[in-house]
Amino acid sequence: MRNKFLIFFGLFLLTMYHGQTIRYIYQTSVNPDSINLVSMKSEKTFLDVRGKQSLFISENKLIKDSLWSANKGEEIKKEKKDISKSGIRKHPEPTFFDYYITKNIPEQKVYFYDRVFGKQIYYQEDRPVKWEITDVTEVQNGYKAQKALTNFGGRIWTAWFTKDINVSDGPYKFSGLPGLIVKLEDDKGDYKFDLVKQMMIKNSFEEPINSDARQSTRVNFNGDKVALELEFSKNRRIAPGSDGGMQNFGSGGKHGGGMGGMRGGNHSGNGMSPRGMDGIDMSGPSSGMSSNSSFKNEVSQNPIELK
């Protein structure tokens, strides 16, 4: 009888574990200018892992993006109450990662999502990350870690992964090592990710992606974004009584996606809830464009992928 109880309790805990999301928080440093000598800028990025799926997103993107919009009433009150438990601030700032990335961890499938004036556009990454795992071990960010190298996106990256956390994943598009990446940096010193905390969160939900999302490819992605910008400009000119607002294009501020919103193939998962929170700017992902234009110029001067 006691053995049956222990088996039942173990299965219960396993079910609860896979039903929740583990958030790995990285302190992320970025050099905004690869030519001129400037100080590094820092922000938090999150790797949310739920079962076989993961979501990489910056704290500021998560706050401002409409992944956190739409719902009102009791859900907003509950989210406000729980906000400190998820490790998120209330007010967004500009981010170097104004997009989010989802992964199917076992299948090593990576999907990159962005928005153009409220319309979602995405592609599936077509370049596998090929690691060279070394025998070098060190303690990194409090974990016994092993060193691995890869050449990806025009940069040589050094990753330190730990087998103490059995998650074959890491920040940005990086995954595929026999353990979680606890430290990652490129050879130029422009990008650095340090794992500083992990926590359980409950605010991950299944959410289908928008039906009008534009599927692209990595090679054609920038061109397709320009096409969407031209489409927006055209719709704004011809819309009767249009005042040039964002509400006349695509899906407006509503955003599907997250871990349950992945497309491209027949994969599925569990996603982030599209919620709003009191005290947070919910004017949509296109708000504050003029104030952020100089920041976006900094990002374009030293992108995380050089080719």
C-alpha positions as CSV (number, residue, x, y, z in Angstrom):
1,M,0.0,0.0,0.0
2,R,2.8,2.4,0.9
3,N,4.6,1.6,-2.4
4,K,1.5,2.3,-4.4
5,F,1.1,5.7,-2.6
6,L,4.7,6.6,-3.3
7,I,4.3,5.7,-7.0
8,F,1.1,7.7,-7.2
9,F,2.7,10.7,-5.4
10,G,5.7,10.5,-7.8
11,L,3.5,10.5,-10.9
12,F,1.6,13.5,-9.4
13,L,4.7,15.5,-8.9
14,L,5.9,14.6,-12.4
15,T,2.6,15.8,-13.9
16,M,2.7,19.0,-11.9
17,Y,6.3,19.6,-13.0
18,H,5.6,19.3,-16.7
19,G,2.4,21.4,-16.3
20,Q,4.4,24.3,-15.0
21,T,7.0,26.5,-16.6
22,I,10.6,27.0,-15.4
23,R,11.9,30.4,-16.1
24,Y,15.7,30.8,-16.4
25,I,16.7,34.4,-16.0
26,Y,19.9,35.7,-17.8
27,Q,21.6,38.9,-17.1
28,T,22.4,40.0,-20.7
29,S,25.1,42.5,-21.7
30,V,25.2,44.1,-25.1
31,N,27.8,46.4,-26.8
32,P,25.5,48.7,-28.9
33,D,28.4,50.0,-31.1
34,S,31.1,47.8,-32.5
35,I,33.0,50.8,-33.9
36,N,33.0,53.5,-31.2
37,L,34.0,52.9,-27.6
38,V,30.8,52.9,-25.6
39,S,29.7,51.3,-22.4
40,M,27.9,48.0,-22.4
41,K,24.2,48.0,-21.9
42,S,22.4,45.4,-19.8
43,E,18.9,43.9,-19.6
44,K,17.3,40.7,-18.5
45,T,16.3,37.9,-20.9
46,F,14.1,34.9,-20.1
47,L,14.2,31.3,-21.2
48,D,10.9,29.8,-20.3
49,V,10.9,26.0,-20.5
50,R,7.7,24.0,-20.4
51,G,7.9,20.3,-21.2
52,K,9.4,20.0,-24.7
53,Q,8.9,23.6,-25.6
54,S,10.8,26.8,-24.8
55,L,10.4,30.5,-25.3
56,F,13.2,33.1,-25.3
57,I,12.2,36.6,-24.8
58,S,13.6,39.8,-23.1
59,E,12.0,41.1,-20.0
60,N,11.2,44.5,-21.7
61,K,9.7,42.8,-24.8
62,L,7.5,40.6,-22.5
63,I,6.2,43.6,-20.7
64,K,5.4,45.9,-23.6
65,D,4.4,43.3,-26.2
66,S,0.7,42.4,-26.6
67,L,1.5,38.9,-25.3
68,W,0.5,40.7,-22.1
69,S,-2.5,42.6,-23.5
70,A,-6.2,42.1,-24.1
71,N,-7.5,40.5,-20.9
72,K,-9.2,42.6,-18.3
73,G,-11.0,42.4,-15.0
74,E,-10.0,39.7,-12.5
75,E,-7.1,38.4,-14.6
76,I,-5.5,41.8,-14.5
77,K,-5.9,42.0,-10.8
78,K,-4.4,38.5,-10.4
79,E,-1.5,39.2,-12.7
80,K,-0.8,42.4,-10.7
81,K,-0.7,40.4,-7.5
82,D,1.6,37.7,-9.0
83,I,3.9,40.0,-10.9
84,S,6.6,40.0,-8.3
85,K,6.6,36.2,-8.3
86,S,7.5,36.0,-12.0
87,G,10.6,38.3,-11.6
88,I,9.3,41.0,-13.9
89,R,9.3,44.7,-13.5
90,K,6.2,46.8,-14.2
91,H,7.6,49.4,-16.7
92,P,9.3,48.5,-20.0
93,E,12.4,50.0,-21.4
94,P,13.9,49.7,-24.9
95,T,15.2,46.2,-25.7
96,F,18.0,44.8,-27.9
97,F,15.7,41.8,-28.4
98,D,12.5,43.1,-29.9
99,Y,11.4,39.7,-31.0
100,Y,10.9,36.3,-29.4
101,I,12.1,32.8,-30.2
102,T,10.5,29.4,-29.6
103,K,12.1,26.0,-29.8
104,N,10.9,22.4,-30.0
105,I,13.8,21.1,-27.8
106,P,13.9,17.4,-28.7
107,E,13.5,18.1,-32.5
108,Q,15.9,21.1,-32.4
109,K,13.5,23.2,-34.3
110,V,13.8,27.0,-33.8
111,Y,11.3,29.6,-34.8
112,F,11.9,33.4,-34.9
113,Y,9.0,35.8,-34.4
114,D,8.8,39.5,-35.1
115,R,6.1,42.1,-35.8
116,V,5.6,44.9,-38.3
117,F,3.0,47.4,-37.3
118,G,1.0,44.8,-35.4
119,K,1.2,42.1,-38.0
120,Q,3.2,39.0,-37.0
121,I,5.9,37.5,-39.2
122,Y,8.1,34.5,-38.5
123,Y,10.5,32.0,-40.0
124,Q,12.0,28.6,-39.1
125,E,15.8,28.7,-38.5
126,D,17.5,26.6,-41.2
127,R,21.0,26.5,-39.8
128,P,21.7,23.9,-37.1
129,V,24.1,24.9,-34.3
130,K,27.1,22.7,-34.6
131,W,29.0,22.4,-31.3
132,E,32.6,21.5,-30.5
133,I,32.5,20.2,-26.9
134,T,35.8,20.5,-25.1
135,D,37.1,18.7,-22.0
136,V,37.6,22.1,-20.2
137,T,35.5,22.4,-17.0
138,E,35.1,25.3,-14.7
139,V,32.6,26.7,-12.2
140,Q,30.5,29.3,-14.0
141,N,27.7,31.3,-12.3
142,G,27.7,28.8,-9.4
143,Y,27.5,25.6,-11.6
144,K,30.1,23.1,-12.6
145,A,30.1,23.7,-16.3
146,Q,31.8,22.4,-19.4
147,K,33.0,24.5,-22.4
148,A,31.7,24.3,-25.9
149,L,32.4,26.3,-29.0
150,T,30.4,27.1,-32.2
151,N,30.5,29.4,-35.2
152,F,27.0,30.8,-35.7
153,G,25.7,34.0,-37.4
154,G,29.1,35.3,-38.2
155,R,30.4,35.1,-34.6
156,I,32.3,32.5,-32.7
157,W,30.5,31.7,-29.5
158,T,31.7,30.2,-26.2
159,A,29.1,28.4,-24.2
160,W,29.4,26.9,-20.7
161,F,26.7,24.3,-20.0
162,T,25.9,22.3,-16.9
163,K,24.8,18.7,-16.8
164,D,23.3,19.5,-13.4
165,I,20.3,21.0,-15.2
166,N,19.0,18.4,-17.6
167,V,17.7,20.9,-20.2
168,S,19.3,20.9,-23.7
169,D,18.6,24.5,-24.3
170,G,20.0,28.0,-23.8
171,P,19.4,31.7,-24.7
172,Y,18.6,33.0,-28.1
173,K,18.8,30.3,-30.8
174,F,21.3,28.2,-29.0
175,S,20.5,24.6,-27.9
176,G,21.6,21.1,-28.4
177,L,24.2,20.6,-25.6
178,P,23.9,17.9,-23.0
179,G,22.7,20.4,-20.4
180,L,21.5,24.0,-19.9
181,I,23.8,26.8,-21.0
182,V,24.6,28.9,-17.9
183,K,27.0,31.3,-19.7
184,L,27.3,32.4,-23.3
185,E,29.4,35.0,-25.0
186,D,30.8,35.8,-28.4
187,D,34.5,36.2,-29.3
188,K,34.2,40.0,-29.8
189,G,32.7,40.6,-26.4
190,D,29.6,42.2,-27.8
191,Y,27.0,39.8,-26.4
192,K,27.1,38.0,-23.1
193,F,24.4,35.9,-21.3
194,D,24.8,34.9,-17.6
195,L,22.3,32.7,-15.8
196,V,21.5,34.4,-12.5
197,K,18.3,32.8,-11.4
198,Q,15.7,30.1,-12.0
199,M,12.1,30.0,-10.8
200,M,8.8,28.3,-11.3
201,I,6.0,30.4,-12.9
202,K,2.4,29.6,-13.6
203,N,1.4,32.2,-16.2
204,S,2.1,30.1,-19.3
205,F,-0.9,29.2,-21.3
206,E,-1.7,27.7,-24.7
207,E,-2.5,30.5,-27.2
208,P,-2.8,30.0,-31.0
209,I,-0.9,32.2,-33.3
210,N,-2.8,34.8,-35.4
211,S,-4.3,33.4,-38.5
212,D,-2.9,36.3,-40.6
213,A,0.7,35.8,-39.5
214,R,3.2,36.0,-42.4
215,Q,5.4,33.0,-42.8
216,S,8.8,33.8,-44.3
217,T,12.3,32.3,-44.5
218,R,15.5,33.4,-42.9
219,V,16.9,34.6,-46.2
220,N,13.8,36.5,-47.3
221,F,12.9,37.8,-43.8
222,N,14.1,41.4,-44.0
223,G,12.6,41.8,-47.5
224,D,9.3,40.5,-46.3
225,K,9.4,42.9,-43.4
226,V,9.9,45.8,-45.9
227,A,7.0,44.5,-47.9
228,L,4.7,44.5,-44.8
229,E,5.8,48.1,-44.1
230,L,4.9,49.1,-47.7
231,E,1.5,47.3,-47.3
232,F,0.8,49.2,-44.1
233,S,1.6,52.5,-45.7
234,K,-0.7,51.7,-48.7
235,N,-3.6,50.6,-46.4
236,R,-3.1,53.8,-44.3
237,R,-3.4,56.0,-47.4
238,I,-6.5,54.4,-48.9
239,A,-8.5,53.6,-45.7
240,P,-11.6,55.9,-45.6
241,G,-11.3,58.3,-42.8
242,S,-8.0,56.9,-41.8
243,D,-6.0,59.0,-39.3
244,G,-2.9,56.9,-39.8
245,G,-3.4,54.9,-36.7
246,M,-2.2,51.4,-36.2
247,Q,-5.7,50.1,-35.7
248,N,-6.3,50.0,-39.5
249,F,-3.7,47.4,-40.2
250,G,-3.6,43.7,-39.7
251,S,-4.5,42.4,-36.2
252,G,-3.7,45.7,-34.4
253,G,-2.3,45.1,-31.0
254,K,-3.5,41.5,-30.5
255,H,-0.7,39.0,-30.6
256,G,-0.7,35.2,-30.7
257,G,2.3,33.1,-30.1
258,G,4.5,32.1,-27.3
259,M,5.2,28.4,-26.8
260,G,1.7,27.4,-27.9
261,G,1.7,29.6,-30.9
262,M,4.5,28.1,-32.9
263,R,3.9,27.4,-36.6
264,G,5.8,26.0,-39.4
265,G,5.2,22.2,-39.6
266,N,2.9,20.2,-37.4
267,H,4.4,21.1,-34.0
268,S,2.4,22.4,-31.0
269,G,3.0,23.4,-27.4
270,N,1.9,25.6,-24.6
271,G,2.1,29.4,-24.8
272,M,2.3,32.6,-22.9
273,S,-1.0,34.2,-21.9
274,P,-1.9,37.4,-23.7
275,R,-2.3,39.5,-20.5
276,G,-2.3,43.0,-19.4
277,M,-1.2,44.4,-16.0
278,D,-2.1,47.6,-14.1
279,G,0.6,50.1,-14.3
280,I,2.1,48.7,-17.5
281,D,2.0,50.5,-20.9
282,M,-0.3,48.4,-23.0
283,S,-0.5,50.7,-26.0
284,G,0.9,47.9,-28.1
285,P,4.3,46.9,-29.6
286,S,4.3,49.8,-32.0
287,S,4.0,52.5,-29.3
288,G,6.9,54.8,-28.5
289,M,8.5,54.3,-32.0
290,S,9.9,57.8,-32.2
291,S,11.5,57.6,-28.8
292,N,13.0,54.2,-29.5
293,S,14.3,55.1,-33.0
294,S,17.8,56.0,-31.8
295,F,17.9,52.8,-29.7
296,K,16.9,50.7,-32.8
297,N,19.7,52.4,-34.7
298,E,22.1,51.2,-32.0
299,V,20.8,47.6,-32.4
300,S,21.2,47.7,-36.2
301,Q,24.9,48.9,-35.8
302,N,25.8,45.8,-33.9
303,P,23.3,43.0,-34.5
304,I,23.7,39.7,-32.8
305,E,24.0,38.0,-36.2
306,L,26.5,39.5,-38.6
307,K,25.6,37.2,-41.4
